[in-house]
């Protein structure tokens, strides 16, 4: 085995540098902990950016993947396969949607959702001048289509021009949305909880108002649940807490528990918008990744993961609130369930770095001034207590 520094050096030499990584080389995981090549244990409150909902090395999940490897990994979408049917049935049941398309990632799910919106509008008038309303400070992915509806110029600027016909409103400001709606608007897209933008949940008034607008003007409501979905809020999908059903939604991250899979789902009029040939993927929905998703969804149901998130999420909120009251550098606390954000009066990059390298606590930022807590959904109260001790050790060093 190479030394940690040798692995880092080789990565810097060979891997295209689009990430600034922390100087840590992970080797394996167990439960809610990760271990580096030196055997050092880290408490993970990031879960691979909200991906590892079941944590690491879950035996039931691992065995399902091993079993599928011995059967069939890939055939192509020219044929049916067993796991995709099971995964599709389970996902539609918990999402209350009508149709699903499995993708390779969340970004690709966004692409599919945008195509449904454009196709739905085109079916009505054969016109190509339709517009989509997105939200400022949103994040939907890094492909050109997803970037086009991502309301952050930092991500967009080097890659312009992006796709036309996108307008941006202010999240949780219904009037700003209403001023942009016209007879060309075909869809409104937003995260139910803005993640990268700083952990901002939609207000009930806003979400219901947008839904009413879409109904009034025959537009599609697209809700991005890639990060906030799959039980993270204490409901299977965040929109279910509001009782506001989208026409199209996207999912990914915890859906595969580390296996690269995403999905876009459609309901009602959106479920029949596209026809054979309108969209496709080589790997999406293959037997291996959908076996993973099917097992994840089965485990969620059998172990009642959603109720566990409610219980531990409430405890996490209480413990974080104690830190908020104790340390004036923390100026805000937002979120629900196991997606919570702490806003600071100072940039948080040094906070995250110190936590990771010195306290062996894995936390990440959401924007410049917010620490994002998105741990595995299987954490227990004892892990919350451990996190608080480690984070407080960092907070004590801040001035």
Secondary structure as a PSIPRED ss2 file (coil, helix, strand):
# PSIPRED VFORMAT (PSIPRED V4.0)

   1 X C   1.000  0.000  0.000
   2 X C   1.000  0.000  0.000
   3 X C   1.000  0.000  0.000
   4 X H   0.000  1.000  0.000
   5 X H   0.000  1.000  0.000
   6 X H   0.000  1.000  0.000
   7 X H   0.000  1.000  0.000
   8 X H   0.000  1.000  0.000
   9 X H   0.000  1.000  0.000
  10 X H   0.000  1.000  0.000
  11 X H   0.000  1.000  0.000
  12 X H   0.000  1.000  0.000
  13 X H   0.000  1.000  0.000
  14 X H   0.000  1.000  0.000
  15 X C   1.000  0.000  0.000
  16 X C   1.000  0.000  0.000
  17 X C   1.000  0.000  0.000
  18 X C   1.000  0.000  0.000
  19 X C   1.000  0.000  0.000
  20 X C   1.000  0.000  0.000
  21 X C   1.000  0.000  0.000
  22 X C   1.000  0.000  0.000
  23 X C   1.000  0.000  0.000
  24 X C   1.000  0.000  0.000
  25 X C   1.000  0.000  0.000
  26 X E   0.000  0.000  1.000
  27 X E   0.000  0.000  1.000
  28 X E   0.000  0.000  1.000
  29 X E   0.000  0.000  1.000
  30 X E   0.000  0.000  1.000
  31 X E   0.000  0.000  1.000
  32 X C   1.000  0.000  0.000
  33 X E   0.000  0.000  1.000
  34 X E   0.000  0.000  1.000
  35 X E   0.000  0.000  1.000
  36 X E   0.000  0.000  1.000
  37 X C   1.000  0.000  0.000
  38 X C   1.000  0.000  0.000
  39 X C   1.000  0.000  0.000
  40 X C   1.000  0.000  0.000
  41 X E   0.000  0.000  1.000
  42 X E   0.000  0.000  1.000
  43 X E   0.000  0.000  1.000
  44 X E   0.000  0.000  1.000
  45 X C   1.000  0.000  0.000
  46 X C   1.000  0.000  0.000
  47 X H   0.000  1.000  0.000
  48 X H   0.000  1.000  0.000
  49 X H   0.000  1.000  0.000
  50 X H   0.000  1.000  0.000
  51 X C   1.000  0.000  0.000
  52 X C   1.000  0.000  0.000
  53 X C   1.000  0.000  0.000
  54 X C   1.000  0.000  0.000
  55 X C   1.000  0.000  0.000
  56 X E   0.000  0.000  1.000
  57 X C   1.000  0.000  0.000
  58 X C   1.000  0.000  0.000
  59 X H   0.000  1.000  0.000
  60 X H   0.000  1.000  0.000
  61 X H   0.000  1.000  0.000
  62 X H   0.000  1.000  0.000
  63 X H   0.000  1.000  0.000
  64 X H   0.000  1.000  0.000
  65 X H   0.000  1.000  0.000
  66 X H   0.000  1.000  0.000
  67 X H   0.000  1.000  0.000
  68 X H   0.000  1.000  0.000
  69 X H   0.000  1.000  0.000
  70 X C   1.000  0.000  0.000
  71 X C   1.000  0.000  0.000
  72 X C   1.000  0.000  0.000
  73 X C   1.000  0.000  0.000
  74 X C   1.000  0.000  0.000
  75 X C   1.000  0.000  0.000
  76 X C   1.000  0.000  0.000
  77 X C   1.000  0.000  0.000
  78 X C   1.000  0.000  0.000
  79 X C   1.000  0.000  0.000
  80 X C   1.000  0.000  0.000
  81 X C   1.000  0.000  0.000
  82 X H   0.000  1.000  0.000
  83 X H   0.000  1.000  0.000
  84 X H   0.000  1.000  0.000
  85 X H   0.000  1.000  0.000
  86 X H   0.000  1.000  0.000
  87 X H   0.000  1.000  0.000
  88 X H   0.000  1.000  0.000
  89 X H   0.000  1.000  0.000
  90 X H   0.000  1.000  0.000
  91 X H   0.000  1.000  0.000
  92 X H   0.000  1.000  0.000
  93 X H   0.000  1.000  0.000
  94 X H   0.000  1.000  0.000
  95 X H   0.000  1.000  0.000
  96 X C   1.000  0.000  0.000
  97 X C   1.000  0.000  0.000
  98 X C   1.000  0.000  0.000
  99 X E   0.000  0.000  1.000
 100 X E   0.000  0.000  1.000
 101 X E   0.000  0.000  1.000
 102 X E   0.000  0.000  1.000
 103 X E   0.000  0.000  1.000
 104 X C   1.000  0.000  0.000
 105 X C   1.000  0.000  0.000
 106 X H   0.000  1.000  0.000
 107 X H   0.000  1.000  0.000
 108 X H   0.000  1.000  0.000
 109 X H   0.000  1.000  0.000
 110 X H   0.000  1.000  0.000
 111 X H   0.000  1.000  0.000
 112 X H   0.000  1.000  0.000
 113 X H   0.000  1.000  0.000
 114 X H   0.000  1.000  0.000
 115 X H   0.000  1.000  0.000
 116 X H   0.000  1.000  0.000
 117 X H   0.000  1.000  0.000
 118 X H   0.000  1.000  0.000
 119 X H   0.000  1.000  0.000
 120 X H   0.000  1.000  0.000
 121 X H   0.000  1.000  0.000
 122 X H   0.000  1.000  0.000
 123 X H   0.000  1.000  0.000
 124 X H   0.000  1.000  0.000
 125 X H   0.000  1.000  0.000
 126 X C   1.000  0.000  0.000
 127 X C   1.000  0.000  0.000
 128 X C   1.000  0.000  0.000
 129 X C   1.000  0.000  0.000
 130 X C   1.000  0.000  0.000
 131 X E   0.000  0.000  1.000
 132 X E   0.000  0.000  1.000
 133 X E   0.000  0.000  1.000
 134 X E   0.000  0.000  1.000
 135 X E   0.000  0.000  1.000
 136 X E   0.000  0.000  1.000
 137 X C   1.000  0.000  0.000
 138 X C   1.000  0.000  0.000
 139 X C   1.000  0.000  0.000
 140 X C   1.000  0.000  0.000
 141 X C   1.000  0.000  0.000
 142 X C   1.000  0.000  0.000
 143 X C   1.000  0.000  0.000
 144 X H   0.000  1.000  0.000
 145 X H   0.000  1.000  0.000
 146 X H   0.000  1.000  0.000
 147 X H   0.000  1.000  0.000
 148 X H   0.000  1.000  0.000
 149 X C   1.000  0.000  0.000
 150 X C   1.000  0.000  0.000
 151 X E   0.000  0.000  1.000
 152 X C   1.000  0.000  0.000
 153 X H   0.000  1.000  0.000
 154 X H   0.000  1.000  0.000
 155 X H   0.000  1.000  0.000
 156 X H   0.000  1.000  0.000
 157 X H   0.000  1.000  0.000
 158 X H   0.000  1.000  0.000
 159 X H   0.000  1.000  0.000
 160 X C   1.000  0.000  0.000
 161 X C   1.000  0.000  0.000
 162 X C   1.000  0.000  0.000
 163 X C   1.000  0.000  0.000
 164 X C   1.000  0.000  0.000
 165 X C   1.000  0.000  0.000
 166 X E   0.000  0.000  1.000
 167 X E   0.000  0.000  1.000
 168 X E   0.000  0.000  1.000
 169 X E   0.000  0.000  1.000
 170 X C   1.000  0.000  0.000
 171 X C   1.000  0.000  0.000
 172 X C   1.000  0.000  0.000
 173 X C   1.000  0.000  0.000
 174 X H   0.000  1.000  0.000
 175 X H   0.000  1.000  0.000
 176 X H   0.000  1.000  0.000
 177 X H   0.000  1.000  0.000
 178 X H   0.000  1.000  0.000
 179 X C   1.000  0.000  0.000
 180 X C   1.000  0.000  0.000
 181 X C   1.000  0.000  0.000
 182 X C   1.000  0.000  0.000
 183 X C   1.000  0.000  0.000
 184 X C   1.000  0.000  0.000
 185 X E   0.000  0.000  1.000
 186 X E   0.000  0.000  1.000
 187 X E   0.000  0.000  1.000
 188 X E   0.000  0.000  1.000
 189 X E   0.000  0.000  1.000
 190 X E   0.000  0.000  1.000
 191 X E   0.000  0.000  1.000
 192 X C   1.000  0.000  0.000
 193 X E   0.000  0.000  1.000
 194 X E   0.000  0.000  1.000
 195 X C   1.000  0.000  0.000
 196 X C   1.000  0.000  0.000
 197 X C   1.000  0.000  0.000
 198 X C   1.000  0.000  0.000
 199 X C   1.000  0.000  0.000
 200 X E   0.000  0.000  1.000
 201 X E   0.000  0.000  1.000
 202 X C   1.000  0.000  0.000
 203 X C   1.000  0.000  0.000
 204 X H   0.000  1.000  0.000
 205 X H   0.000  1.000  0.000
 206 X H   0.000  1.000  0.000
 207 X H   0.000  1.000  0.000
 208 X H   0.000  1.000  0.000
 209 X H   0.000  1.000  0.000
 210 X H   0.000  1.000  0.000
 211 X H   0.000  1.000  0.000
 212 X H   0.000  1.000  0.000
 213 X H   0.000  1.000  0.000
 214 X H   0.000  1.000  0.000
 215 X H   0.000  1.000  0.000
 216 X H   0.000  1.000  0.000
 217 X H   0.000  1.000  0.000
 218 X C   1.000  0.000  0.000
 219 X C   1.000  0.000  0.000
 220 X E   0.000  0.000  1.000
 221 X E   0.000  0.000  1.000
 222 X E   0.000  0.000  1.000
 223 X E   0.000  0.000  1.000
 224 X E   0.000  0.000  1.000
 225 X C   1.000  0.000  0.000
 226 X C   1.000  0.000  0.000
 227 X C   1.000  0.000  0.000
 228 X C   1.000  0.000  0.000
 229 X C   1.000  0.000  0.000
 230 X C   1.000  0.000  0.000
 231 X C   1.000  0.000  0.000
 232 X C   1.000  0.000  0.000
 233 X C   1.000  0.000  0.000
 234 X C   1.000  0.000  0.000
 235 X C   1.000  0.000  0.000
 236 X C   1.000  0.000  0.000
 237 X C   1.000  0.000  0.000
 238 X C   1.000  0.000  0.000
 239 X H   0.000  1.000  0.000
 240 X H   0.000  1.000  0.000
 241 X H   0.000  1.000  0.000
 242 X H   0.000  1.000  0.000
 243 X C   1.000  0.000  0.000
 244 X C   1.000  0.000  0.000
 245 X C   1.000  0.000  0.000
 246 X C   1.000  0.000  0.000
 247 X C   1.000  0.000  0.000
 248 X E   0.000  0.000  1.000
 249 X E   0.000  0.000  1.000
 250 X E   0.000  0.000  1.000
 251 X E   0.000  0.000  1.000
 252 X C   1.000  0.000  0.000
 253 X H   0.000  1.000  0.000
 254 X H   0.000  1.000  0.000
 255 X H   0.000  1.000  0.000
 256 X C   1.000  0.000  0.000
 257 X C   1.000  0.000  0.000
 258 X C   1.000  0.000  0.000
 259 X C   1.000  0.000  0.000
 260 X C   1.000  0.000  0.000
 261 X C   1.000  0.000  0.000
 262 X E   0.000  0.000  1.000
 263 X E   0.000  0.000  1.000
 264 X E   0.000  0.000  1.000
 265 X E   0.000  0.000  1.000
 266 X E   0.000  0.000  1.000
 267 X C   1.000  0.000  0.000
 268 X H   0.000  1.000  0.000
 269 X H   0.000  1.000  0.000
 270 X H   0.000  1.000  0.000
 271 X H   0.000  1.000  0.000
 272 X H   0.000  1.000  0.000
 273 X C   1.000  0.000  0.000
 274 X C   1.000  0.000  0.000
 275 X C   1.000  0.000  0.000
 276 X C   1.000  0.000  0.000
 277 X C   1.000  0.000  0.000
 278 X C   1.000  0.000  0.000
 279 X C   1.000  0.000  0.000
 280 X C   1.000  0.000  0.000
 281 X C   1.000  0.000  0.000
 282 X C   1.000  0.000  0.000
 283 X C   1.000  0.000  0.000
 284 X C   1.000  0.000  0.000
 285 X C   1.000  0.000  0.000
 286 X C   1.000  0.000  0.000
 287 X H   0.000  1.000  0.000
 288 X H   0.000  1.000  0.000
 289 X H   0.000  1.000  0.000
 290 X H   0.000  1.000  0.000
 291 X H   0.000  1.000  0.000
 292 X H   0.000  1.000  0.000
 293 X H   0.000  1.000  0.000
 294 X H   0.000  1.000  0.000
 295 X H   0.000  1.000  0.000
 296 X H   0.000  1.000  0.000
 297 X H   0.000  1.000  0.000
 298 X H   0.000  1.000  0.000
 299 X H   0.000  1.000  0.000
 300 X H   0.000  1.000  0.000
 301 X H   0.000  1.000  0.000
 302 X H   0.000  1.000  0.000
 303 X C   1.000  0.000  0.000
 304 X C   1.000  0.000  0.000
 305 X H   0.000  1.000  0.000
 306 X H   0.000  1.000  0.000
 307 X H   0.000  1.000  0.000
 308 X H   0.000  1.000  0.000
 309 X H   0.000  1.000  0.000
 310 X H   0.000  1.000  0.000
 311 X H   0.000  1.000  0.000
 312 X H   0.000  1.000  0.000
 313 X H   0.000  1.000  0.000
 314 X H   0.000  1.000  0.000
 315 X H   0.000  1.000  0.000
 316 X H   0.000  1.000  0.000
 317 X H   0.000  1.000  0.000
 318 X H   0.000  1.000  0.000
 319 X H   0.000  1.000  0.000
 320 X H   0.000  1.000  0.000
 321 X H   0.000  1.000  0.000
 322 X H   0.000  1.000  0.000
 323 X H   0.000  1.000  0.000
 324 X H   0.000  1.000  0.000
 325 X H   0.000  1.000  0.000
 326 X H   0.000  1.000  0.000
 327 X C   1.000  0.000  0.000
 328 X C   1.000  0.000  0.000
 329 X C   1.000  0.000  0.000
 330 X E   0.000  0.000  1.000
 331 X E   0.000  0.000  1.000
 332 X E   0.000  0.000  1.000
 333 X E   0.000  0.000  1.000
 334 X E   0.000  0.000  1.000
 335 X E   0.000  0.000  1.000
 336 X E   0.000  0.000  1.000
 337 X C   1.000  0.000  0.000
 338 X C   1.000  0.000  0.000
 339 X E   0.000  0.000  1.000
 340 X E   0.000  0.000  1.000
 341 X E   0.000  0.000  1.000
 342 X E   0.000  0.000  1.000
 343 X E   0.000  0.000  1.000
 344 X E   0.000  0.000  1.000
 345 X C   1.000  0.000  0.000
 346 X C   1.000  0.000  0.000
 347 X C   1.000  0.000  0.000
 348 X C   1.000  0.000  0.000
 349 X H   0.000  1.000  0.000
 350 X H   0.000  1.000  0.000
 351 X H   0.000  1.000  0.000
 352 X H   0.000  1.000  0.000
 353 X H   0.000  1.000  0.000
 354 X H   0.000  1.000  0.000
 355 X H   0.000  1.000  0.000
 356 X H   0.000  1.000  0.000
 357 X H   0.000  1.000  0.000
 358 X H   0.000  1.000  0.000
 359 X C   1.000  0.000  0.000
 360 X C   1.000  0.000  0.000
 361 X E   0.000  0.000  1.000
 362 X E   0.000  0.000  1.000
 363 X C   1.000  0.000  0.000
 364 X E   0.000  0.000  1.000
 365 X E   0.000  0.000  1.000
 366 X C   1.000  0.000  0.000
 367 X C   1.000  0.000  0.000
 368 X C   1.000  0.000  0.000
 369 X C   1.000  0.000  0.000
 370 X E   0.000  0.000  1.000
 371 X E   0.000  0.000  1.000
 372 X E   0.000  0.000  1.000
 373 X E   0.000  0.000  1.000
 374 X C   1.000  0.000  0.000
 375 X C   1.000  0.000  0.000
 376 X C   1.000  0.000  0.000
 377 X C   1.000  0.000  0.000
 378 X C   1.000  0.000  0.000
 379 X C   1.000  0.000  0.000
 380 X C   1.000  0.000  0.000
 381 X H   0.000  1.000  0.000
 382 X H   0.000  1.000  0.000
 383 X H   0.000  1.000  0.000
 384 X H   0.000  1.000  0.000
 385 X H   0.000  1.000  0.000
 386 X H   0.000  1.000  0.000
 387 X H   0.000  1.000  0.000
 388 X H   0.000  1.000  0.000
 389 X H   0.000  1.000  0.000
 390 X H   0.000  1.000  0.000
 391 X H   0.000  1.000  0.000
 392 X H   0.000  1.000  0.000
 393 X H   0.000  1.000  0.000
 394 X H   0.000  1.000  0.000
 395 X H   0.000  1.000  0.000
 396 X C   1.000  0.000  0.000
 397 X C   1.000  0.000  0.000
 398 X C   1.000  0.000  0.000
 399 X C   1.000  0.000  0.000
